[in-house]
């Protein structure tokens, strides 16, 4: 019923008891609700899926359960007549619509040859037997007459099993039907129907929720919850929690709420990280819940639960910093980036700018205590490229990230383009973005210069593309080596001047925040060695070495340092 349109249950019961009909006591109303629920579970949606289909899509089978899942998909409504009892104690019945024989395993239905029954049957895997999975309705002559129009001639089964069941149920409730002890008296089974049907063995999601009922989540459990985070899992946690509350299991409802909160927080953290890999927004989750509620696939209370949890989950968005000095630092880096990117730059100017920004970062970082550093919330920035394959400039990215104490990873966008992500403390991420842009411009500047030089002119026309690529590979390797050397000098200078090393503190903060994202990274092996044209590669290496990293930013608009 967690996957059935509950609003349809109420609508069906109102229809049966409409036009002045008053059910004779609560037992009739209880039976009406049970029969309407039976219809709701098997009611096809506009797409043809039933509540059973939706449940099976969400609750993936464990090894060995595939046959059981296939059986649930083959549940059918049937009209049957008892013929006797088999030697193994099963009940033998004839199908009145298709003429077949059915072997039913059920310890409630009495052996009364000739008794006609309507029920839903589920086949038992790897046998010729069935079990009843719905209310069992005895048929008298008047009820059989209601079902008769749905029986197709020639033993071809029922023309519309769902409509047939609805007609039988309506007739029995409004006009009475055959009473059979143990079948029509369902009060004991109704009392048990409120039991929560899921257990920790059903899925990892259920196991976590049950575990969190009493104690606090362990580190491993939190990591698992974050790795599981997606729209489907959030909706399942919220809807199952609401269902647990409906069943009177407030303890389990609390466990599912904790789980949903962790997942929703993870979604917000991923959005702040700049990660682009299938990031789902909470707005999109809310829209999916609204769609399911409108289609009758979940009750409106699920959206109420979701909104309540969302109000409690607060993760500051990227760029929302409360430190005035940090805001000024970020604004200064952004201003430098806008100015230098607008002017263009050579490689020398790019790395001189990097050194200047690093000096600003270190001065700010050394002014903070370790506690102040750890209070900063990490964030990320995604840098889109217009390339579907990696190129020489991408080999600079790890060095850029390391120079500014960031983590980096590479993604493919939905359209297949390469995308880099820098993740770290806010000012460090802004600085890494700045330096990447400068290196990108420097690549263009140095490549144009290479194409006007003697090495390029001496290449055959068929070699010039390879020559340009070789030059850029040499340039990338040279820049990466320079950044590595600059980083070592910077760390040594920091320790000498202050006695502090910020790198381990920042690394700890960033690693802790990455753990909270629940993202699975894949580390690829080293690439095969590339074949390059040696002269062009050396020209690129020389371009990377042809500057002094100490002068700093001292050029004006329109002016370029002499070579």
N, C-alpha and C positions, 0 to 999 in steps of 0.2 A: 504493500500500500504506500510505501515511501515514494514509489515511482508512478503512482496512479493519480489521475485527476480527481482529487477529493471533492472539489466543487461539483463534479458530475454525480457523485454519490448522493449528495443532498438534493440536487436537482431531480434525480431519478425517483428518490423516495417521495418528494413533494408531488411529483406527477402521479405516482401510484395512489397517494392518499388525497388527491385533489377532489374537487367537485363535491364537497360536503362529506366525504368518506372519513370516518373516525376509526382509527385502529383500536381494536378491543384489547386494551392493556399494553403494558410495556414489552411483553414478550413478542407480540406481533411487530412492534416497531423495531425491536432488536433484530428479529429475523429479516425484516425489510432492509435494514442497514447492511446485514451480512450478504444478502442477495445482490443488493446494489453495488457493494464492494466487489463481489465476484464479477459483475459485469464491467466495472471500471478497470479491473486488472487486465481484462482481455479486450477492452475497447480499442480498436485501431485508431491512431491519430490520422491527421491528413496525409502524413507520409507513409501510413500503413504500419507503423510500429506500435507495439503494445507496451504496457508497463513492464511485462516480463522481458521484452526486447531491450527496453531502456535499462533495466536492472543488469542484464547480462552484459551489455556494452560497458557499463561502469564497473562491474565487479568481475575483473578478468579471471579466467579459470586458473587454478593451480594445477601442477602436473597431476594427471590422473583424473581430473574432473571434467575433461572435455565431453565424455559420453553423457554425463549428467546434464551439462549445459545443453547438449543437443536434444536430450529428452524434454527439457523444459520448453524448448522452442516448438515441440510437437504436441503440446497440450491441446486437446480438442473437446468440444461439447458434444455429447452423444446421448441418444435415446436407447435404452437397453431394457431387456426382459430377462429376469432370472430363470435359468433352466435347471440349476442344481449345484452340487458341490463336488469338486474334484478330490482325488485321493490325497493330495497334499494340503487340503484344507482351503484352497482358493475357491472363489465363487465363479461359476460359469454363467455367462449371460450371452444372449443374442443381441446383435445391433439391429434395431428395427429399421434403420435407414439404409444400411448397406448390406445387410444379410450376413455379416461376419460373426465369428464367435470370439468372445472376450473372456480372458482369464483375469479376474480381479482379486487382489490381495487386500482385504479389509476386514478387521475384526469387529466392526460396529454393525454393518449391514446384516440382518438376519437372513438365513437361507429360506426364502419363501418363493418356491417355483411359481412363475406366472406374474410375480410382482414387477410392475414397470417403473423404471427410474430414469430421471434426467440428471446428468452430472458431467463434470469435466474429468477426463482421464489423462494421466501422464504415463507414457511407456517406461517400463523399468529397463535400463540398459542391458543388452546382451541376453534378454529373455523374451518370451512371448507374453509376459504378464504386464499388468497395469496397476496403478494406484489411483484412488480418487483424490483430487486436489481442489474440491469446491464443495459447496453445500450440495447435499443429495436430496433431490425432490421426488417423492413418490408421485406417480401419475394415476389418477382415476380416469374414467371414460371422458368426462367433460374436459379435463386438462389435456388428455391425448388428442381430443378434437381440436384444441387450440394449436397443438404442435403439428397436426397432420398436414396442413398446407405447405409446410417447409420440407416435407419428405419428398425427394424427387423419385420419379418412377424408375423402374429398372435397377433398383439397388445402387443408385448413384450418390447416396448420402444426403446430407442436408443442404438446401439451397443457400441459406444464410444462418449459420449456427448462432451468431450473436443475437440476431433478431428473434430467432426461435427461443433462445434462453430468456430474453427479455419478455416475450409474450407469455411464456409459462409462468415466470415469476410474478408478473402483474396479475395474471388470472388467479393464482394460488392465494396471493395476499388479499385481493379484493373479494374473491368468492369462496375462499376456503379450499382445502384440498384434502387428499387422503392423509390421515394421521397414522404414522407408524412409530411405535416406541423405539427410542434410541436413534432415530433418524431425524424426525421433525422437532424433537425436543433438544435444542442445541445450547441450552443455557450454560452447561458446564464448559463446553468448548468456547463459548463467547467469553467466559471469565478468563480463560487462558489466553485469549487472543491479544490481550494487552501486554503480554510479555515482550520484552525487547528481543527482536529476532537475530541480532548480529552478535558475534563474539570475537575475541582477539585473534582467533585462528582464521578469520575470514579474509583479512588483508593486512598489509603493513599499516595502513591508515587506522583500522580498527584496533590493532595491537597497540599503537601509540596512544590512542584515546583512552583505552582501558588502563594502560600503564600510568597515565597522568591523572587518573581519578584521585589517587591518594597522595602520591609524592610529586616532587618537582622533576621536570625533565632532566635527564642526564645529558652530557655533552654529545655523546653518540646519538641519542634520540633526537636532540635538536638538529644535528647535522643531517640525519635521515629525513626529518620533516622538511627541512629546507631544500634538500635535493628533490623531494617529491612535489615541490610547489609548482602547481599549474592551475589553470582555471577550473578544470574538471575536479581536481582534488579539493580545492577550496569549496566548491559548491557541494561536493559530497560531504565534507566535514561539517559545513553549516547545516545542510538539510538533515543529516543523520543526527546531529545534536538536537535540532528542533523535534525530530521524531522521538528521540529518547525522552525529551521533556514531555511529549504527548503521551508516552507510555508510562509516565510517572517515575522515570529513572533520572532524577535531577543530578545524581552523582555522575552518571555517564554523560549527561548533557554538558556538565562542567568540563569533562575531559575533552570532548569534541570542540568546545568553545576555545580551550587553550590551544588546541592543535590548529584550528582555523585562524586564531590570532597570530600565531607564529608564521603561518604561511602568508597571511596578508601583510605582515611586517616585512617578510622577505621580498614580496613583490615591490613594496615601496623602496626598499634598500636597493634592489636591482635597478629600479628606474633612476635612482640617484647615482648609481655607479657608472652610468653611461653604457652599460652592457646592452647590446642590440640583439642578442640571440633569443628569438621567440619570447620577448618580454611581454607579459600580459598585464594590462592595467586593471586596477580595481573597478574603473568605470566599465570596462569590457565585461568583467565578471558580473557586475550589477545588471548590465544589459542582457546577459545570457539568462540570469535568474528571472528577469522580467519576461523574457520570451517563453521560458519554461512555464511560468505561472499563467501566462495568457493562453498557452496551449493546454493547460490543465495537467502538466507533468509534475508540478510541485505546488504545495499550498502557499498562499501569500505570506504566511508567517516566516518562510525562509528568507524573504527579502527584509522583513523586519529584523530578524536576527543578524543578517549581513550588515545592515545599516548601523545597528547598535555596536557591533564589533568594530566596524570601520571608524566610528567616532572615538573609540578607545585606543586604536592603533595610531600613534603619531610618530612619524619619522620626518625630521626636518628636510625640506627640499634643498636641492643643490643651490648654492649661492646665498642661503639664508644664514649669515654669520653674525654673531653678536659681538665680536671683537672688533673695535673700531680700527685698531692698528692693522689687523688682518685685512679688513675691507680696504684700507688705504693701500696696503701692499699689493693686493690683487688688482685694484684699479690702476696702480702704477705699471704693473706688468702688462695689463691689457692696453694701456696707452702706448707703451713701448712697442708692443706687438703691432698695433694699428699703424704706428708711425713707420716702423721698419718695413713691414709688409707692403705698405703703400709705396715706399721708396724703392724697394728691391734691395738686394744685398749680395755681396760676394761671400765665399766661404769664410774668408778672414773676418769679415764683419759679423757673420752669423755666430761664430764661436766667441768672438770678443763680447758680443751681446750676451751669450750664454754665461760667460764668466761674470759679467756685471750683474745679471739677475741672480746668479748663485750667491754673490756677495750680499745682495739684499735679503735673500732667503736666510742665509746663515746669521746675519745680524738680527733678523727678527726671531729666528729659532732660539738663539742663545739668550734672548731677552726673556724667554718663557721658562717656567719650571717644567719638570717632566709631567706633572699632573695637568698643567695647562695644555701641553701637547696632546696628552691622551684624551682630553676633553673635546678636541676637535673631531668633527665627523668627517670621515673620508667621503670622497665623491669621485666621479670619473667623467671623462669627456671622450666621446667617440669622434674619430676623424675619418670622414668618408674620402675615398679616392674614386677616380674614374677608371680604375683598372680592375680587370677580372683575374689577373695573375699578379703574383708578387714580382717586384723589380729590384734593382740595385739599391734604391733609396730605402727600401724596407729593412735593409741590413743595418741601418743606422738607428732604427727604432729602439732595440734593446739598450743601446748605449745612451740614448736620450733619456729613457726611463730610469736607468741606473744613476745617471748624473743628477737627476732631480728626485731621487729616493721614491720612485713610483714603481708600480707593477704594470705590466703591459701584456696584452694578448691581441691576437688577430682573429677576425671573424669574416664571414661572408654575409653580405646583406641579403635581403629577400630577392633582390634583382641580380645577385651574383657578384657584386663588386667587393673588392677588398676593403676592410674597415679596421683601423687600429683603435684600441682603447687604452688610455692612460688612467690609472687608478691610484689615488693616494690622498695625502692631505691637500686641502683646497689650493693653497698657494703653489705647492709643488706641481699639481696637475696643470694649473694655469701656465706655469713656467715651461713644462714639458710641451704643452700645446704650442706655446710661443716658439720654442726652439725648433720643433718639427716644421712649422711654417717657414722659419728662416732657412732651414736646410733645404726644404723643397725649392725655395726661390734660388738659393745658392746653386743647387743642381742645375737649374735652368740657365743661370748666369754663366757658370763654369763650362757647361756643355756648349753654349754658344761660342764662348772663347776658344774652346778646343777645336770647333769646326772651322775656325779661321786660321788655325795654326798649321805648321809644317807636317806634323805627324798625320793629320787627317788628309792633307793634300797629297801625301805620298801613297795613300791607300788606293787600291783598285776600287772601282765603283761598286763591285759586288762585295767588298770587304767593309764598306763604310758603316753599314748598320752594325756589324759585329764590332767594329772599331769604337763606335760611340758607346755601345754597351760595355765594352771592356774598360773604356775610360771611366764610365760611371761606377763600375765595380771597384776600380782602384780608388776612386774618390770616396766611395762609401766606406771602404776598409780604412782609408786614411782618417776620415772624420771619426769613425768609431774608436780607432786607436788614440786619437787626440783627446776625445772625450774621456776615455779611460784614464789617460795620464792626468788630465785636468781634475778628474774626480779624486785620484790619489793625492795630488798636491793640495786640493781643497780640504780633504779630511785631515791631512797632516797639519795644515795651517790652523785649522779649527782647534785641534787638540793642543797645539803649542800655545795658542793665544788665550784659550779659556780653560783648558783641562777637561773639556766636555766633548763627548762624541754623540752627535744627534742621530747618527745613522741607525744604530741598534734600536733606539726608542721608536723612531719612525717606522722601522721595519716591523716591529712588534704590533704597533697600532694598525698598520695596513693589513698585516696577516690576520689579525683578529677580525677585522671588518670583512675581509674576503671569506673567512669561514662562515660568516653570517649570511652570505649571499647564496650558499648552497649550489654553486655553479661547479660543474664537472669540467675541468680543463684536460685537454689531451696534449701531451708533449710529443712532438714529432721528432724523429731522429734527424741527425745532421744531413744536410743535402750532399748530393754527389758533387765532387769537385767540378768547377766550371772550366771550360776551355776559353781562354781569352787571348787576344792579340797583345803580345808582351809590350810593344812600344806604346800602345794606347793605354794599357793598364798602368805602366810606369808614369805616363803623363798625368793620369788621374791621381796617382799617389803623390806626385810632385805638387799638384794643385792643392792637395790636402796638407802638405807640409810647408807651403810657401807663405807662411804668415807667422806673426808673433802674437801669442795668445794674451799678452799682458796689456796692450795699450788701452783697451776698453772702447767705449762708444764715443767717438769724437768726430764723426763725419756729419756734414750738413746735407740738406736736401739737394739732390742733383750732383753731388760731388762723390767721386770714387777714389780710393787710395791708389797711388801709382804702383805699378808692378815693377 
